[in-house]
Every structure is written in C-alpha cells, then in structure tokens.
C-alpha cells in the first residue's frame, strides 16, 4: 500500500512537471525550478541540506542548490519521482513518512496555490488526521517566534497551542489548512482567524511562522 509520503511525492512531481521550470511558487523568491532543486538537495545532499538550520553550512547549501537548479528540469523531476539514494535513511518507510509527508504536502500546495486558476484539494479524513497528528507535535516549534499567543483549532474543537502569550489569536480550519498557515503560508491558507485586530494583523503579516 502506498504511504502518504509516496503519494504526496508523486503529486508534487506531477505538479512541478505540469507547471514547468519558470512558474511561481508560494516560496518567496523561488520559481518551480528552485523548489525542485531544494527537494532534491534535501534528500541527496545531507552535507549541504543542513544549511537550512546550521548557519555555517548555509553557503554550501546555496551553492549546491544552485548547481542542481542548473541541471535539466526534467532530470530534477525524475530525481524527485525516484526518491532518495539507495542507502539514504529516507528509504526507510518510517523515516519517509515522518520526514516527508508534511514536506511534500506543503510544497505541492506551494506550486498549486501560486497558480491563478488553482483549486482546493478534497482530502480524506484519514489524511487530515495524519496531518493533525504531525501538527500537534510540531506546533510549538512552528510558532515559537510569533509576536502573539497562537492557538490552532480544528472544526471539531481539537486544539494545539503554537505559542503561549497574550493577546491570543485563534486560527480555525482543517489540519491541512492549519499546516499551511503554521508553515508561513498565511495568505494562502483557508482558515478563520479570531482575536484582537492588531494581534491578527501582526500574526498574518509575520515572517516568524515556520521553520
């Protein structure tokens, strides 16, 4: 049976292929070619991928990503489809699911929602629950730098506290939309935001959400 991560991987590859190498994405400053290169580097060059969190490796990450972005676009898409190298930890189902389900879902929406004629996906309840489980575990990491209190709430009332503080802003939506919001895609997420007006403005404009 296909895992969520494998399904989202193939969907991302299809979206990138359809959009072409020069299409916009929700990742500021990145075209689809840049996003594809990022995905490949993350899986195939761990020596450089660490630059996303380790400042000392940032120049290596930038250089390596640029090198991959210069490759034929079709090659990048094929590398995404075929997945990580044989001895990569991402080859393990448990690691792949834990590390890539959200990564590929968010990046697929980065491609989809940057297009003028995008349409919202219908996600099954099992996948929504899987996304919620991951969001619950990472909410405080994603919201650690925001300037207000932040509570993420599902339509059924389940909540996750992303940041303690006052005033509190409550964001309500399906787990898939809350994930996009928490990963810094506030303007593209289909959610309802409640709270103090000034706090809402600060939060929706904040660049501190996400990793």
RAFEN-V608565 format. One record per backbone hydrogen bond with DSSP energy under -1.0 kcal/mol. CO is the residue of the C=O (numbers start at 1). NH is the residue of the N-H. If there is no record, write none. Layout:
# RAFEN-V608565
co=(CO/CO)
nh=(NH/NH)
This chain:
# RAFEN-V608565
co=(3/4/5/6/7/8/9/10/11/12/13/14/15/16/21/23/27/31/32/33/34/35/36/37/38/39/40/41/45/45/46/48/49/50/50/54/55/57/58/59/60/61/62/63/64/65/66/68/72/73/74/75/76/77/78/79/85/88/89/92/93/94/95/96/97/100/101/102/103/104/105/106/107/108/109/112/115/124/125/126/127/128/129/130/131/132/133/134/135/138/139/142/143/149/150/150/151/152/153/154/158/160/163/167/169/170/171/172/174/175/176/177/178/179/180/181/185/185/189/192/194/196/197/198/199/200/201)
nh=(7/8/9/10/11/12/13/14/15/16/17/18/19/20/33/32/30/35/36/37/38/39/40/41/42/43/44/45/48/49/50/51/52/53/54/57/58/61/62/63/64/65/66/67/68/69/70/71/76/77/78/79/80/81/82/83/88/91/92/96/97/98/99/100/101/104/105/106/107/108/109/110/111/112/113/115/118/128/129/130/131/132/133/134/135/136/137/138/139/142/143/210/146/169/162/163/171/160/173/157/154/152/150/149/151/194/153/192/178/179/180/181/182/183/185/184/188/189/191/172/170/200/201/202/203/204/205)
